[in-house]
Amino acid sequence: MKSIQVTELDHIVLNVKDINRALAFYGDVLGLKIERLDEFRAGKIGFPSVRINSDTIIDLFPAKEAAARPGNLNHFCLVVGKDDFSGIVDYLNGHGVKILNGPISRWGARGRATSVYFNDPDQNEIEIRCY
């Protein structure tokens, strides 16, 4: 594989100190639709999300869940097509990139997809996924 083609931004994950404050800001101030709040409040999932558009969300991780990652950005997620994803592990390894996790099924802006996690040279975590 010569290179991959990223087609869109799927989601970013923010570490937030106060989930209610974050939900009020993104929901009330910015007018984004809050998703998965009932499941979060019931303890069924670890975080709620806010939707930017049909293909892009922001996940809001409570700080206690994200204590291991310094800063506010937990990770961001890029989407690639099936042809690019089929050899993604070998492609990244061939470029000296260590896989942190995956391939693994995860929830995203358009539902379940298969993801691989790795760091950029500055240790920012990136997720690449394919629906």
C-alpha atoms as an extended CHARMM CRD file, in Angstrom:
* protein
*
       131  EXT
         1         1  MET       CA              0.0000000000        0.0000000000        0.0000000000  PROA      1               0.0000000000
         2         2  LYS       CA              1.5580000000        3.2920000000       -1.1240000000  PROA      2               0.0000000000
         3         3  SER       CA             -0.4520000000        5.5870000000        1.1610000000  PROA      3               0.0000000000
         4         4  ILE       CA             -3.8710000000        5.8310000000        2.7590000000  PROA      4               0.0000000000
         5         5  GLN       CA             -6.5980000000        8.3440000000        2.0230000000  PROA      5               0.0000000000
         6         6  VAL       CA             -8.3540000000        9.8730000000        5.0140000000  PROA      6               0.0000000000
         7         7  THR       CA            -11.9050000000       10.7450000000        3.9940000000  PROA      7               0.0000000000
         8         8  GLU       CA            -13.3160000000       12.5320000000        7.0400000000  PROA      8               0.0000000000
         9         9  LEU       CA            -13.0560000000       13.3710000000       10.7160000000  PROA      9               0.0000000000
        10        10  ASP       CA            -15.2860000000       10.9800000000       12.6860000000  PROA      10              0.0000000000
        11        11  HSD       CA            -14.9150000000       12.2890000000       16.2310000000  PROA      11              0.0000000000
        12        12  ILE       CA            -12.7110000000       13.9070000000       18.8200000000  PROA      12              0.0000000000
        13        13  VAL       CA            -12.6760000000       12.9350000000       22.4780000000  PROA      13              0.0000000000
        14        14  LEU       CA            -12.3060000000       15.6360000000       25.1120000000  PROA      14              0.0000000000
        15        15  ASN       CA            -11.3910000000       15.0640000000       28.7490000000  PROA      15              0.0000000000
        16        16  VAL       CA            -13.8000000000       17.1860000000       30.8130000000  PROA      16              0.0000000000
        17        17  LYS       CA            -13.6470000000       17.9960000000       34.5320000000  PROA      17              0.0000000000
        18        18  ASP       CA            -17.3760000000       18.6540000000       34.9420000000  PROA      18              0.0000000000
        19        19  ILE       CA            -19.6350000000       16.6260000000       32.6430000000  PROA      19              0.0000000000
        20        20  ASN       CA            -22.7360000000       18.7190000000       33.3980000000  PROA      20              0.0000000000
        21        21  ARG       CA            -20.8940000000       21.9600000000       32.6360000000  PROA      21              0.0000000000
        22        22  ALA       CA            -19.5760000000       20.4750000000       29.3820000000  PROA      22              0.0000000000
        23        23  LEU       CA            -23.0220000000       19.2320000000       28.3690000000  PROA      23              0.0000000000
        24        24  ALA       CA            -24.5470000000       22.6460000000       29.1160000000  PROA      24              0.0000000000
        25        25  PHE       CA            -21.8650000000       24.4020000000       27.0490000000  PROA      25              0.0000000000
        26        26  TYR       CA            -21.9830000000       22.1080000000       24.0170000000  PROA      26              0.0000000000
        27        27  GLY       CA            -25.7440000000       21.5580000000       24.1980000000  PROA      27              0.0000000000
        28        28  ASP       CA            -27.1160000000       24.9180000000       25.3310000000  PROA      28              0.0000000000
        29        29  VAL       CA            -24.4620000000       27.3910000000       24.1870000000  PROA      29              0.0000000000
        30        30  LEU       CA            -23.3300000000       25.7520000000       20.9350000000  PROA      30              0.0000000000
        31        31  GLY       CA            -26.6690000000       24.0790000000       20.2190000000  PROA      31              0.0000000000
        32        32  LEU       CA            -25.2750000000       20.5990000000       19.6000000000  PROA      32              0.0000000000
        33        33  LYS       CA            -27.5440000000       17.5930000000       20.1030000000  PROA      33              0.0000000000
        34        34  ILE       CA            -26.6420000000       15.5560000000       23.1860000000  PROA      34              0.0000000000
        35        35  GLU       CA            -26.5500000000       11.8010000000       22.5650000000  PROA      35              0.0000000000
        36        36  ARG       CA            -26.3420000000        8.7150000000       24.7820000000  PROA      36              0.0000000000
        37        37  LEU       CA            -26.9630000000       10.7520000000       27.9510000000  PROA      37              0.0000000000
        38        38  ASP       CA            -29.5150000000        8.3240000000       29.4240000000  PROA      38              0.0000000000
        39        39  GLU       CA            -27.1310000000        5.3920000000       28.9360000000  PROA      39              0.0000000000
        40        40  PHE       CA            -24.3040000000        7.3910000000       30.5120000000  PROA      40              0.0000000000
        41        41  ARG       CA            -26.3970000000        8.4430000000       33.5180000000  PROA      41              0.0000000000
        42        42  ALA       CA            -27.4920000000        4.7980000000       33.9730000000  PROA      42              0.0000000000
        43        43  GLY       CA            -23.8410000000        3.6920000000       34.0580000000  PROA      43              0.0000000000
        44        44  LYS       CA            -24.1790000000        1.6040000000       30.8930000000  PROA      44              0.0000000000
        45        45  ILE       CA            -21.5380000000        3.5650000000       28.9420000000  PROA      45              0.0000000000
        46        46  GLY       CA            -18.5330000000        5.6200000000       29.9980000000  PROA      46              0.0000000000
        47        47  PHE       CA            -19.3260000000        8.9290000000       28.2630000000  PROA      47              0.0000000000
        48        48  PRO       CA            -22.0060000000       10.9170000000       26.4190000000  PROA      48              0.0000000000
        49        49  SER       CA            -21.5080000000       12.6210000000       23.0650000000  PROA      49              0.0000000000
        50        50  VAL       CA            -22.6400000000       15.7610000000       21.2560000000  PROA      50              0.0000000000
        51        51  ARG       CA            -23.3420000000       15.6980000000       17.5290000000  PROA      51              0.0000000000
        52        52  ILE       CA            -21.8980000000       18.2770000000       15.1220000000  PROA      52              0.0000000000
        53        53  ASN       CA            -23.4920000000       16.7590000000       12.0120000000  PROA      53              0.0000000000
        54        54  SER       CA            -24.5950000000       13.3450000000       10.7480000000  PROA      54              0.0000000000
        55        55  ASP       CA            -20.9940000000       12.1470000000       10.4560000000  PROA      55              0.0000000000
        56        56  THR       CA            -19.1010000000       13.9440000000       13.2640000000  PROA      56              0.0000000000
        57        57  ILE       CA            -19.3840000000       13.9190000000       17.0600000000  PROA      57              0.0000000000
        58        58  ILE       CA            -17.4890000000       15.0880000000       20.1410000000  PROA      58              0.0000000000
        59        59  ASP       CA            -17.2380000000       12.5190000000       22.9340000000  PROA      59              0.0000000000
        60        60  LEU       CA            -17.0860000000       13.9970000000       26.4530000000  PROA      60              0.0000000000
        61        61  PHE       CA            -14.9520000000       11.8220000000       28.7700000000  PROA      61              0.0000000000
        62        62  PRO       CA            -15.3290000000       12.5470000000       32.4880000000  PROA      62              0.0000000000
        63        63  ALA       CA            -11.8810000000       13.4750000000       33.8950000000  PROA      63              0.0000000000
        64        64  LYS       CA            -11.8680000000       10.4620000000       36.2340000000  PROA      64              0.0000000000
        65        65  GLU       CA            -12.1190000000        8.2060000000       33.1790000000  PROA      65              0.0000000000
        66        66  ALA       CA             -9.3010000000       10.0370000000       31.4070000000  PROA      66              0.0000000000
        67        67  ALA       CA             -6.8250000000       10.5950000000       34.2440000000  PROA      67              0.0000000000
        68        68  ALA       CA             -4.0570000000        8.7340000000       32.4170000000  PROA      68              0.0000000000
        69        69  ARG       CA             -4.0540000000       11.1760000000       29.4810000000  PROA      69              0.0000000000
        70        70  PRO       CA             -2.8010000000       14.6660000000       30.3000000000  PROA      70              0.0000000000
        71        71  GLY       CA             -4.4550000000       17.6910000000       28.6850000000  PROA      71              0.0000000000
        72        72  ASN       CA             -7.9430000000       18.0920000000       27.3320000000  PROA      72              0.0000000000
        73        73  LEU       CA             -7.6790000000       16.1970000000       24.0470000000  PROA      73              0.0000000000
        74        74  ASN       CA             -7.9650000000       12.4770000000       24.6410000000  PROA      74              0.0000000000
        75        75  HSD       CA             -7.7370000000       11.4700000000       20.9640000000  PROA      75              0.0000000000
        76        76  PHE       CA             -9.1970000000       12.1930000000       17.5450000000  PROA      76              0.0000000000
        77        77  CYS       CA            -10.5400000000        9.7700000000       14.9830000000  PROA      77              0.0000000000
        78        78  LEU       CA            -10.1080000000        9.7150000000       11.2170000000  PROA      78              0.0000000000
        79        79  VAL       CA            -12.0660000000        7.6060000000        8.7170000000  PROA      79              0.0000000000
        80        80  VAL       CA            -10.6060000000        5.6150000000        5.8450000000  PROA      80              0.0000000000
        81        81  GLY       CA            -12.2210000000        3.3390000000        3.2660000000  PROA      81              0.0000000000
        82        82  LYS       CA            -12.2570000000       -0.4550000000        3.4000000000  PROA      82              0.0000000000
        83        83  ASP       CA             -9.4020000000       -0.8450000000        0.9170000000  PROA      83              0.0000000000
        84        84  ASP       CA             -7.1300000000        1.4090000000        2.9880000000  PROA      84              0.0000000000
        85        85  PHE       CA             -8.1540000000       -0.1640000000        6.2980000000  PROA      85              0.0000000000
        86        86  SER       CA             -7.5960000000       -3.7590000000        5.1700000000  PROA      86              0.0000000000
        87        87  GLY       CA             -3.8130000000       -3.3690000000        5.4380000000  PROA      87              0.0000000000
        88        88  ILE       CA             -3.6540000000       -0.5610000000        8.0060000000  PROA      88              0.0000000000
        89        89  VAL       CA             -1.7010000000       -2.4580000000       10.6880000000  PROA      89              0.0000000000
        90        90  ASP       CA              1.0070000000       -3.5400000000        8.2510000000  PROA      90              0.0000000000
        91        91  TYR       CA              1.0320000000       -0.0860000000        6.6700000000  PROA      91              0.0000000000
        92        92  LEU       CA              1.5340000000        1.6840000000       10.0070000000  PROA      92              0.0000000000
        93        93  ASN       CA              4.0980000000       -0.8490000000       11.2270000000  PROA      93              0.0000000000
        94        94  GLY       CA              5.9430000000       -0.4030000000        7.9340000000  PROA      94              0.0000000000
        95        95  HSD       CA              6.2240000000        3.2870000000        8.7590000000  PROA      95              0.0000000000
        96        96  GLY       CA              7.5560000000        2.6070000000       12.2510000000  PROA      96              0.0000000000
        97        97  VAL       CA              4.2320000000        3.3140000000       13.9560000000  PROA      97              0.0000000000
        98        98  LYS       CA              3.4310000000        1.1410000000       16.9760000000  PROA      98              0.0000000000
        99        99  ILE       CA             -0.1960000000        0.0280000000       17.3250000000  PROA      99              0.0000000000
       100       100  LEU       CA             -1.5690000000        0.8040000000       20.8080000000  PROA      100             0.0000000000
       101       101  ASN       CA             -4.8720000000       -1.0230000000       20.4310000000  PROA      101             0.0000000000
       102       102  GLY       CA             -6.8170000000       -2.8010000000       17.7400000000  PROA      102             0.0000000000
       103       103  PRO       CA             -8.1690000000       -3.6840000000       15.3830000000  PROA      103             0.0000000000
       104       104  ILE       CA            -11.1910000000       -3.4630000000       17.6770000000  PROA      104             0.0000000000
       105       105  SER       CA            -14.9060000000       -2.7010000000       17.2950000000  PROA      105             0.0000000000
       106       106  ARG       CA            -15.9090000000        0.6930000000       18.7400000000  PROA      106             0.0000000000
       107       107  TRP       CA            -18.8500000000        3.0900000000       18.6480000000  PROA      107             0.0000000000
       108       108  GLY       CA            -18.4780000000        6.3190000000       16.6480000000  PROA      108             0.0000000000
       109       109  ALA       CA            -20.3870000000        9.0260000000       14.8300000000  PROA      109             0.0000000000
       110       110  ARG       CA            -22.1130000000        6.5340000000       12.5240000000  PROA      110             0.0000000000
       111       111  GLY       CA            -22.3420000000        3.5740000000       14.9010000000  PROA      111             0.0000000000
       112       112  ARG       CA            -19.9990000000        0.5940000000       15.2050000000  PROA      112             0.0000000000
       113       113  ALA       CA            -16.7940000000        0.4240000000       13.2010000000  PROA      113             0.0000000000
       114       114  THR       CA            -13.3920000000       -1.2380000000       13.3920000000  PROA      114             0.0000000000
       115       115  SER       CA            -10.6070000000        0.9360000000       14.8040000000  PROA      115             0.0000000000
       116       116  VAL       CA             -6.8530000000        0.9790000000       15.3090000000  PROA      116             0.0000000000
       117       117  TYR       CA             -5.1520000000        3.3320000000       17.8070000000  PROA      117             0.0000000000
       118       118  PHE       CA             -1.6270000000        4.7580000000       17.6560000000  PROA      118             0.0000000000
       119       119  ASN       CA              0.3470000000        7.9040000000       18.5610000000  PROA      119             0.0000000000
       120       120  ASP       CA              1.7050000000       10.5980000000       16.3010000000  PROA      120             0.0000000000
       121       121  PRO       CA              5.3230000000       11.7370000000       16.8250000000  PROA      121             0.0000000000
       122       122  ASP       CA              4.1790000000       14.1810000000       19.5460000000  PROA      122             0.0000000000
       123       123  GLN       CA              2.3240000000       11.4090000000       21.4110000000  PROA      123             0.0000000000
       124       124  ASN       CA             -1.1510000000       12.6090000000       20.3960000000  PROA      124             0.0000000000
       125       125  GLU       CA             -3.3790000000        9.5640000000       20.1890000000  PROA      125             0.0000000000
       126       126  ILE       CA             -5.0650000000        8.9470000000       16.8300000000  PROA      126             0.0000000000
       127       127  GLU       CA             -7.7690000000        6.4580000000       15.9810000000  PROA      127             0.0000000000
       128       128  ILE       CA             -8.2690000000        5.3480000000       12.3790000000  PROA      128             0.0000000000
       129       129  ARG       CA            -11.5200000000        3.5500000000       11.6770000000  PROA      129             0.0000000000
       130       130  CYS       CA            -13.4810000000        1.9660000000        8.8730000000  PROA      130             0.0000000000
       131       131  TYR       CA            -17.2560000000        1.5620000000        8.7940000000  PROA      131             0.0000000000
